[in-house]
Amino acid sequence: MHLRRQNVAGRATLAALERVPRSLFLGAPHKRLAYRDRAAPIDCGQTISQPTIVAMMTDALALQPHMRVLEIGTGSGYQTAILALLAAHVYSVERYRLLSELAAERLKVLHVDNVSLRVGDGHFGWPEEAPFDRILLTAAAAAVPSDLVEQLADDGILVAPIGPAGHTQELLRCRRTADGLVGEKIADVRFVPMVAGVARSL
């Protein structure tokens, strides 16, 4: 696998990526892009991130088998499936009902049974299941939503692209401490923006 040669992530993360067939999460017109290291279009005008970025973000979470993870932006379900291999349970929020339903079907094909999906506004997270050991945002926010900070466990880690829509953003790894979030930059990235509310159609 080319990601091993690039040394972008640890052994456990790369093994999880190798177990999840990216082609399952792409529509027929784009399956040829499944194993290229580039983003690809999915339904509802969204994208599936390139494998290098998925590996980098997953590795930054430093997941352990006992952990509970909140994912903001289910998208195709590809990242969700990878998280599910590395954590005890994944709670994933998606604003597009169609994407959530398609992701559920794909996860069922892979016999993934430790994921809970919800259609909702990701800015508000999943408060009734908080706190979470790890939180991952798969869309760019101007700043980390305060509700998500509140749902992160003490000493928990949040990974998110932060910055303006349509421009380069910073992928940050933030740890919750007694003094608040302490962050470090991982890389420059470009993600679709995090949008408030639930989509009225699709």
Secondary structure, DSSP 8 states (H G I E B T S, - for coil): -HHHHHT-S-HHHHHHHHHS-GGGGS-GGGGGGTTSSS-EE-GGG-EE--HHHHHHHHHHT---TT-EEEEE--TTSHHHHHHHHHSSEEEEEES-HHHHHHHHHHHHHTT--SEEEEES-GGG--GGG--EEEEEESSBBSS--HHHHHHEEEEEEEEEEES-TTS-EEEEEEEEETTEEEEEEEEEE---B--SS--S--
